[in-house]
């Protein structure tokens, strides 16, 4: 959903380019995101182990990085897609997954800075804030989802019509 949604959003906003952006390259990145989104949507995830979906994280970070390389001088949206990626990681995967993927996110965040005009220092300072916040968001959501799963298991063990307090 996030791949396809980001691809569509990027294609729809092509007529509103940031200064210095490469519309052709951005269109290609958005089309790739849309195509991957459709492929991911129809994949037989129910037949694969939960961890198999981690395979989509490197392409997501690569597309985000490419979008940032060709996105021009307006860096306001630079970190937004990282936040979205870490929200998904937190929802779909157990705790510590966001922390484990942080180094890959750092590379995807920092590498494009070497291709953009302006001060790398500002971008590095942004990375020093954005990626830890993304990890905190992902870990917080992962903790919450894990807690909900524990509650669901506890309720299932109590059986129908019994409350947890009566289930000795």
C-alpha positions in Angstrom: 0.0 0.0 0.0 2.8 2.4 0.9 4.8 1.7 -2.2 1.8 2.2 -4.5 0.5 5.2 -2.6 3.9 6.9 -2.7 4.2 6.2 -6.4 0.8 7.6 -7.2 1.4 10.7 -5.0 4.7 11.3 -6.7 3.2 11.0 -10.1 0.3 13.3 -9.3 2.6 15.9 -7.9 5.1 15.9 -10.8 3.6 19.2 -12.2 4.7 20.8 -8.9 8.4 20.2 -9.0 10.9 21.4 -6.4 13.6 23.7 -7.7 16.4 21.6 -9.3 14.4 18.4 -9.4 14.7 16.0 -12.3 11.1 15.3 -13.4 12.1 12.3 -15.6 14.1 10.6 -12.9 11.3 11.3 -10.3 8.7 9.9 -12.7 10.8 6.8 -13.1 11.2 6.4 -9.3 7.5 6.9 -8.8 6.6 4.4 -11.5 9.0 1.9 -10.0 7.3 2.4 -6.6 3.9 2.0 -8.1 4.9 -1.2 -9.9 6.5 -2.6 -6.8 3.5 -1.7 -4.8 1.2 -3.6 -7.1 3.5 -6.7 -7.1 3.8 -6.5 -3.3 0.0 -6.2 -3.0 -0.7 -9.4 -5.0 2.2 -11.4 -3.5 1.1 -14.5 -1.5 2.2 -13.2 1.9 -0.1 -15.6 3.7 2.1 -18.5 2.5 5.4 -16.9 3.5 6.8 -16.4 7.0 6.2 -13.1 8.6 9.9 -12.1 8.2 9.7 -12.5 4.5 8.3 -9.0 4.2 11.6 -7.6 5.4 12.8 -8.1 1.8 10.8 -5.1 0.7 12.7 -2.7 3.1 15.9 -2.4 1.0 14.0 -1.5 -2.2 11.9 1.0 -0.2 15.0 2.7 1.2 16.6 2.6 -2.2 13.6 4.3 -3.8 13.5 6.9 -1.0 17.2 7.6 -1.5 16.8 7.9 -5.3 13.8 10.2 -4.8 15.9 12.3 -2.6 18.8 12.4 -5.1 16.6 13.6 -7.9 14.1 15.6 -5.8 15.8 18.9 -6.0 16.6 21.5 -3.5 13.5 21.4 -1.4 14.3 19.1 1.5 11.1 19.5 3.4 9.8 16.0 2.5 13.3 14.4 2.6 12.6 12.4 5.8 8.9 11.9 5.5 9.1 8.6 3.7 11.5 7.2 6.3 8.9 7.9 9.0 6.3 6.0 6.9 8.7 3.1 6.4 9.4 2.8 10.1 5.7 3.0 11.0 5.2 0.0 8.7 8.2 -1.8 10.2 6.7 -1.3 13.7 3.3 -2.5 12.7 4.4 -5.5 10.7 7.5 -6.7 12.7 8.5 -7.4 16.3 10.4 -5.1 18.5 14.1 -4.5 17.7 13.4 -4.8 14.0 13.4 -1.0 13.6 16.7 -0.7 15.5 18.2 -3.5 13.4 17.3 -1.7 10.2 18.6 1.7 11.4 22.1 1.4 9.8 20.5 0.7 6.4 18.3 3.8 6.8 21.3 5.9 7.7 23.0 4.9 4.5 19.8 5.6 2.5 19.4 9.0 4.2 23.0 10.2 4.1 24.2 8.9 0.7 21.9 11.2 -1.4 23.3 14.2 0.5 26.6 13.9 -1.5 24.6 14.4 -4.7 22.6 17.4 -3.5 23.6 21.1 -3.5 24.1 22.9 -0.3 25.6 22.0 3.0 26.0 18.3 3.9 26.3 19.4 7.6 22.6 20.4 7.6 21.7 17.1 6.1 23.8 15.1 8.5 22.3 17.0 11.4 18.9 16.2 10.0 19.9 12.5 9.8 21.1 12.5 13.4 17.6 13.5 14.4 15.3 11.9 11.8 16.6 8.3 11.9 16.6 8.0 15.7 13.1 9.4 15.8 12.1 6.9 13.1 13.5 4.1 15.2 11.7 5.3 18.3 8.5 5.4 16.3 9.0 1.9 14.9 10.0 0.5 18.2 7.2 2.1 20.0 4.6 0.8 17.6 6.4 -2.6 17.6 6.1 -2.7 21.4 2.4 -1.7 21.2 1.6 -4.4 18.7 3.5 -7.0 20.7 1.5 -6.0 23.8 -1.8 -6.3 21.9 -0.8 -9.7 20.7 -0.1 -10.7 24.3 -3.5 -9.4 25.4 -5.2 -11.3 22.6 -3.5 -14.6 23.6 -4.4 -14.1 27.2 -8.1 -13.4 26.2 -8.1 -16.5 24.0 -6.8 -18.7 26.8 -9.6 -17.6 29.1 -12.1 -19.1 26.7 -15.6 -17.8 25.7 -17.7 -16.4 28.4 -14.9 -16.3 31.0 -13.2 -13.2 32.2 -9.5 -13.1 32.7 -9.9 -12.5 36.4 -11.9 -15.7 36.8 -9.5 -17.8 34.8 -7.4 -18.9 37.7 
